[in-house]
Amino acid sequence: MAEASRIFHTALLPTLHQTPSLRKRSSHTISIQRTSPAIVRCTISTSSDTSSKAPTGPQPIPWGCEIDSVENAAALQKWLTDSGLPAQKMEIKKVDVGERGLVANNNIRKGEKLLFVPPSLVISADSEWTFPEAGDVLKRYNVPDWPLIATYLISEASLMKSSRWSNYISALPRQPYSLLYWTRAELDRYLEASQIRERAIERINNVTGTYNDLRARIFSKHPNLFPEEVRLPSLDGRVALVPWADMLNHSCDVETFLDYDKSTKGVVFTTDRPYQPGEQVFISYGRKSNGELLLSYGFVPRQGTNPRDSVELPLMLKKSDKCYEQKVEALKKHGLSASQCFPLQVTGWPLELIAYAYLAVSPPSMSGKFEEMASAASNKNSSNKEIKYPELEEQALQFVLDSCESSISKYTKFLQASGSMDLDITSPKQLNRKVFLKQLAVDLCNSEQRILFRAQYILRRKLRDMRRGELKALRVQGVKAGCHGGE
Ligand SMILES: C[S@@+](CC[C@H](N)C(=O)[O-])C[C@H]1O[C@@H](n2cnc3c(N)ncnc32)[C@H](O)[C@@H]1O
C-alpha cells in the first residue's frame, strides 16, 4: 500500500492553473472548477492537447504549490500536528536532494520505528467523502482504488478551504516532471533513444483508457455528479495517500519501505541506518531503474548511485530469417513477440535474454528446439533454468552485442545533438521547463548508455576469449593433424 501511495502521490501531482487561458497547455494538466458544492467539474488536458483555446466558465481552483514552498509545508506540518499526528523525530525542511524533505531533529537509531501516521490521516478508498454521493456511485460500480482516490482528491480540492484536506492539497508540489506530464512531442524529442519512452506512452494510454472507461460507464450516466471530463493518473495496485510520509525523499542507498501496521492501521517505517540531528531521512521508492524513477517521480538519481539501474535492450528477430514465422509462433505461445525488450544491468543480464538470442540465431536444423528456447525466453515460466547450446553461443553473443551497439549509437546521436538542441521557447517559464526536461533526458541517457557500454565491454571480451580459444583449439588440432600426417 505504501509503495503505491508514493506512486500515486507523484502521479497525482497535476498543475492546476488559476489562469489557464494565458498559457499554452503543453502537458497533462488538471483544472478543477467549482460549480455547486456537490458537483465536481474537472477537466484534464493531455499531452496531445496543445491547443491554446481559452477555456470558458468558472476559474479553476488553485492546487498545490511550487516544490520548494516551505510555507505550505509548514502549514501542512502544523495542520498534521493539530489533527493528531504524534510527535515525530523529524521535521519538514528545505533539503539538498528533493527540494523539501524530512530531516532528523533528534538522534535516530538503526532499526527504530520512525514514522507513525494514524489511519485518520491516511487517504484511502475507505475515506469519507465530504459529499458522499459521488463516492457512493463510484463504489457501486466497483471502481478500482486509484481512480476512486484520484476522484476523491479532485472532489476535495474543489471544496478549497472547506475540505479537511486543504492544507495537504495545497502543499502537494506542482512538479510536472514525471513522464506522465511530458507531451508526446517532448517524449519523442528527448527520449527517442530510450525504451522508457514506450513505457511512458503505455502508461499514458492506460490512464486515458481508464478515464474513457469511467466516462462511458459512470460519469456520463451521472451528469449531475460528474458533469465534465475527469482524467485520472495511472497507478497499479492498492493505493492510499499518506500526508507527512510522502514528504520523505528517495535514496538508492536505503532499503526501507513504508509499511502498513495492521494492528494500529497506521503507516510506519523502520530505519535501516542511524541518523544524526540535521540529516535528511530517506526511504526507498522501490527497487527501480533510473528510467522508472523518471517515469513515476520525475527525477534521475546521480550517475552511478543506483545499484538497481537497468536499461531495456530491444532484441528483434530478423525478417529475413527462413524460420521467422515458426519462431514467432513459438514466441507467441509464451506471450512474447518478434521484438522484445530485456533489462540489462551493470552486473549482467537475465537468462531470458540469452534464450531469446539463441532462438534468434538458430538455424532451421534446430527447429525442434524453438519451443524450448521460446519458453526459456519468457519470464512467465517460473521454473526457468539456463539453457545452453554451445554450438550457438558465439552467434548468440554476437547478436546481443550487435543490438547493444545499435542502441549505443542511438544514445550517442541524441547526446551529441542535445548540446545544440534548439529549445524554441516563447517564455521564461517554458525555457525553465525545457531546459529541465532536456537535462533529465541527458542524465537518463547517460546512465542508460553507461550500462550498455559495460555490456558491450563484457560481450566483446567473451567473444574475444571464445574466438581465441577456438583458434587455439584449431591450432592444436592442426598440430595434431600435422603430426598424424607426418607419421
Ligand atoms: C513523495 S514526494 C517527496 C516530497 C517532495 N520532495 C516535496 O517537496 O513535496 C516525491 C517527489 O520528491 C522529489 N524527490 C524525491 N526523491 C528525490 C531524489 N532522490 N532526487 C530528486 N528528487 C527527489 C521528486 O520530485 C518526487 O516526485
The ligand as an SDF file (V2000), in Angstrom:
LIG
                    3D

 27 29  0  0  0  0  0  0  0  0999 V2000
    6.7470   11.9030   -2.3260 C   0  0  0  0  0  0  0  0  0  0  0  0
    7.3830   13.4300   -2.8540 S   0  0  0  0  0  0  0  0  0  0  0  0
    8.6080   13.8070   -1.6650 C   0  0  0  0  0  0  0  0  0  0  0  0
    8.4290   15.2110   -1.1290 C   0  0  0  0  0  0  0  0  0  0  0  0
    8.8600   16.2840   -2.0910 C   0  0  0  0  0  0  0  0  0  0  0  0
   10.3040   16.4630   -2.0580 N   0  0  0  0  0  0  0  0  0  0  0  0
    8.1700   17.6080   -1.7670 C   0  0  0  0  0  0  0  0  0  0  0  0
    8.8660   18.6180   -1.6140 O   0  0  0  0  0  0  0  0  0  0  0  0
    6.9550   17.6540   -1.7190 O   0  0  0  0  0  0  0  0  0  0  0  0
    8.2590   12.8340   -4.2640 C   0  0  0  0  0  0  0  0  0  0  0  0
    8.9670   13.9150   -5.0690 C   0  0  0  0  0  0  0  0  0  0  0  0
   10.1350   14.3570   -4.3740 O   0  0  0  0  0  0  0  0  0  0  0  0
   11.2190   14.5480   -5.2780 C   0  0  0  0  0  0  0  0  0  0  0  0
   12.2790   13.5860   -4.9430 N   0  0  0  0  0  0  0  0  0  0  0  0
   12.1910   12.5070   -4.1270 C   0  0  0  0  0  0  0  0  0  0  0  0
   13.3630   11.8690   -4.0250 N   0  0  0  0  0  0  0  0  0  0  0  0
   14.2290   12.5360   -4.8060 C   0  0  0  0  0  0  0  0  0  0  0  0
   15.6090   12.3520   -5.1530 C   0  0  0  0  0  0  0  0  0  0  0  0
   16.3300   11.3710   -4.6490 N   0  0  0  0  0  0  0  0  0  0  0  0
   16.1640   13.2540   -6.0080 N   0  0  0  0  0  0  0  0  0  0  0  0
   15.4470   14.2710   -6.5390 C   0  0  0  0  0  0  0  0  0  0  0  0
   14.1310   14.4890   -6.2660 N   0  0  0  0  0  0  0  0  0  0  0  0
   13.5330   13.6350   -5.4100 C   0  0  0  0  0  0  0  0  0  0  0  0
   10.6530   14.2750   -6.6620 C   0  0  0  0  0  0  0  0  0  0  0  0
   10.2250   15.4960   -7.1790 O   0  0  0  0  0  0  0  0  0  0  0  0
    9.4770   13.3820   -6.3810 C   0  0  0  0  0  0  0  0  0  0  0  0
    8.4740   13.4390   -7.3880 O   0  0  0  0  0  0  0  0  0  0  0  0
  1  2  1  0
  2  3  1  0
  2 10  1  0
  3  4  1  0
  4  5  1  0
  5  6  1  0
  5  7  1  0
  7  8  2  0
  7  9  1  0
 10 11  1  0
 11 12  1  0
 11 26  1  0
 12 13  1  0
 13 14  1  0
 13 24  1  0
 14 15  1  0
 14 23  1  0
 15 16  2  0
 16 17  1  0
 17 18  1  0
 17 23  2  0
 18 19  1  0
 18 20  2  0
 20 21  1  0
 21 22  2  0
 22 23  1  0
 24 25  1  0
 24 26  1  0
 26 27  1  0
M  CHG  2   2   1   9  -1
M  END
$$$$
